[in-house]
Amino acid sequence: MARRRRAAAPKGRDDDVRLIAALVTFGVTSMILMAVMLLAPIVKVGPSEGELAPDFSAQAYNGGGWEDFRLSELFDKGWESGDEGNWIVVQYIDTDCPYCWSEGELMGQLHSQWNQKVTFVTVVVELEIQGHSSSREEVEAFRDKTSFDGCKTNSNCADRPGNTHSWTYVDDLNLRTSGDWELPGTPFSALLQPDVIVAWNPQQLGNHPDGEEMEGALQRLVGGS
């Protein structure tokens, strides 16, 4: 008895099935990703509490020389509340500002107390005020407390209150970052969470305990000092 032969599948049918399956899978995956993107909260970039801190890149002085610096290289975007992590203090100063001159001592004390948990970054600007004229040489001398006439307009930088600062000083003498940070004047400091979210801005008084300044914010938000 002759055997019946099974009818061969139409040529190309298996390829068509696989192609359709791949297209369906791609379509479903795309829809899921789009839904996630649409439902995810959009976080505004800015210096206010709860916003993503504005990133910037510039030349920075570390005590040995000037090198490229980018703020976002300090960020840990996978950080979650309750995790260990490195917080960030961003301070703006003008080396001719008398209040910045005085604050140099306080910032040195805060750094000594908190540097195991907090990275300090000082951004130096030159405000458009008569008599304010800075330079990289003046920035170095202000940080290092070395002899240079011109800090606080007509003082020698070696006489700045406090100790030598050991953290990074960023050159923004041309005010490139001041707009993004909505700089109200100097000195100005903000505290950032490790994941780049602004945790404390001194301009938002209603969000803090009465009279709270940077030291209190560090104790309250970072803790453990």
RAVENCOR-V824198 format. One record per backbone hydrogen bond with DSSP energy under -0.5 kcal/mol. NH is the residue of the N-H (numbers start at 1). CO is the residue of the C=O. If there is no record, write none. Layout:
nh:NH co:CO
nh:NH co:CO
//
This chain:
nh:13 co:10
nh:16 co:12
nh:17 co:13
nh:18 co:14
nh:19 co:15
nh:20 co:16
nh:21 co:17
nh:22 co:18
nh:23 co:19
nh:24 co:20
nh:25 co:21
nh:26 co:22
nh:27 co:23
nh:28 co:24
nh:29 co:25
nh:30 co:26
nh:31 co:27
nh:32 co:28
nh:33 co:29
nh:34 co:30
nh:35 co:31
nh:36 co:32
nh:37 co:33
nh:38 co:34
nh:39 co:35
nh:40 co:36
nh:43 co:41
nh:44 co:42
nh:46 co:44
nh:46 co:52
nh:50 co:198
nh:51 co:48
nh:52 co:44
nh:53 co:196
nh:58 co:69
nh:60 co:67
nh:61 co:169
nh:62 co:65
nh:67 co:60
nh:69 co:58
nh:71 co:56
nh:73 co:70
nh:74 co:71
nh:75 co:72
nh:76 co:194
nh:79 co:76
nh:83 co:80
nh:87 co:85
nh:87 co:117
nh:88 co:192
nh:89 co:119
nh:90 co:88
nh:90 co:190
nh:91 co:89
nh:91 co:121
nh:92 co:188
nh:93 co:123
nh:97 co:94
nh:101 co:97
nh:102 co:98
nh:103 co:99
nh:104 co:100
nh:105 co:102
nh:106 co:102
nh:107 co:103
nh:108 co:104
nh:109 co:105
nh:110 co:106
nh:111 co:107
nh:112 co:108
nh:113 co:109
nh:114 co:110
nh:115 co:111
nh:117 co:114
nh:118 co:114
nh:119 co:87
nh:121 co:89
nh:122 co:168
nh:123 co:91
nh:123 co:121
nh:124 co:122
nh:124 co:170
nh:125 co:93
nh:125 co:123
nh:127 co:125
nh:129 co:127
nh:132 co:129
nh:133 co:131
nh:139 co:135
nh:140 co:136
nh:141 co:137
nh:142 co:138
nh:143 co:139
nh:144 co:140
nh:145 co:141
nh:146 co:141
nh:150 co:155
nh:151 co:148
nh:151 co:155
nh:152 co:95
nh:153 co:150
nh:154 co:152
nh:155 co:151
nh:157 co:148
nh:159 co:156
nh:160 co:157
nh:165 co:143
nh:168 co:120
nh:169 co:61
nh:170 co:122
nh:171 co:59
nh:172 co:124
nh:172 co:170
nh:175 co:172
nh:181 co:177
nh:182 co:179
nh:183 co:178
nh:187 co:92
nh:188 co:92
nh:190 co:90
nh:191 co:200
nh:192 co:88
nh:192 co:190
nh:193 co:197
nh:196 co:193
nh:198 co:51
nh:199 co:191
nh:200 co:191
nh:202 co:189
nh:204 co:201
nh:205 co:203
nh:207 co:204
nh:208 co:205
nh:212 co:209
nh:217 co:213
nh:218 co:214
nh:219 co:215
nh:220 co:216
nh:221 co:217
nh:222 co:217
nh:222 co:218
nh:223 co:218
//
